[in-house]
Amino acid sequence: MTKHSVGGVSTSYERKNRRVDVPAINVTFQDATYQTLDWGLGGFRIDDFKTPMKKDEEFTLDGIGPADEGEVLAVRIPCRAMRRNGFMLSCSFTALSSEAYDILEALMLRRKKFLEKLRRAQIETNP
């Protein structure tokens, strides 16, 4: 379990994977695209989510990609809604395929050439 400080008081939280806020990424699901507030290999958090969704509700991401480019790579990632606070939604990835892991790692490390190679491969297989 990891500790963080809130108002000078050390409290525990259960996040296994570190989340980053930069670079922001786009995630697509339920026919909409959202820019993340923070994300990591364990999940993501978005704001301005106005669609009804309850805690523990499962859904599937259709794509992820760099927020600065506006395009997403088609990849299906099963997810679960973990917390809802107004229009803010925190979600966890319930399983990551090797392709999804590679894309997330490339986004985190800002490996643009690798992402471009994946994008070209997807275009060639799905013209």
N, C-alpha and C positions, 0 to 999 in steps of 0.2 A: 504494500500500500504506500502511496506517495503522500507527502505532506506539502501543504502550501499555507501561506500566511494571509489571513484576512483581518485587517484592522489590528495587526500586531499579535493576533492569536493564531497559533499553529493548529490547523485542522487537517484531517485526513480526507482523501478522496480516492476513488477506486480506478481512476484512469490508468490503464497499462501502457498505452502508447502516447508519446508526446505529440501535442498538436501544435501547428504553426499557423500564424495568421498571414504571413508573407512567404511565398507568393499566394495570393488568393486564387482559387480555382472555381470553375463553373461546374455545377452538377445538374443533370436533367432527370426529371421523373414527373410522372403524372402530367405529361404534355407541357411542362414549364421548365425554364432554366433559372437557377438561383446562383448567386455568387456567395461563396462561403465567408463566414466571419473568421473561422478557424477550422482546421482539418488535420488529420493524421492518418496513419495506417489502420486506426481503430474506428474512425468515423469522422463526422463533420458537424458543423453548426451553421445554420442559416437564419436570416431575419426576413421579415416581410412575407412570411408564409401564412396565407389567409385561408387555406383549405382546411377543412376539419380533419384532424388526425389525432388519435388517442395514443397514450403511452402503450408501448409494446405492440403497436400496429406494425405489420410487416409490409414492405413495398420493395420495388426493384428500381435501382438507378438504371437509366438507359445510356448514360454517357457522362464523361468527365473530361475536362480540358482546362488549359490556362485561361484565366479570366481576361488577361490583356489581349488575347487573340479572338475571343468570342466564339471560336469553334470548339466542339467537343469530339472526343474519340468515342465511337460506339463501343460500349462495354457494359455488360449486365452485371450488377453487383447487388445481391440481396442485402436489405437493410432492415433495421428496426428503429422505430421512434422511441427515444429514451426519455426525453423531457420536453415539455411544452411550457413556455413562459410568454404569454401574449402571442405575438407573431413570431417569436423566436422558437426554432425547433432544433433539438440536438438529436443526432441519429448515430447508431453504430452500424458498422458493416458486420453482417452475421457470417459471411464467408468471403474470402478473396481468392479468385482464380489466379494462376500464375501471371496471366495477361494483365489482370486488374492490379496486382501487386507491382508489376513492372511499370505500368503507367503511373501509379501513385508515386513510386520511387523516383521516376524520371521527373515528375512534376515537382517533387520536393527538392530534388537536386538541380532543378532547372536545366535539364538535359534536352535542349530544344532540337538538336539533330536527331536524337533517338525518337522523340515525339513526332517529328516530321516524317521519319522513316515509317513509323506505325501508321500515320495518317495516309501516306502514299499506298501502303499495303492494303489498307481498308478500302481505298478508292479503287484499286486494281481488282480486288475480289468482289466488290459491290459497285459496279459502274453506274 
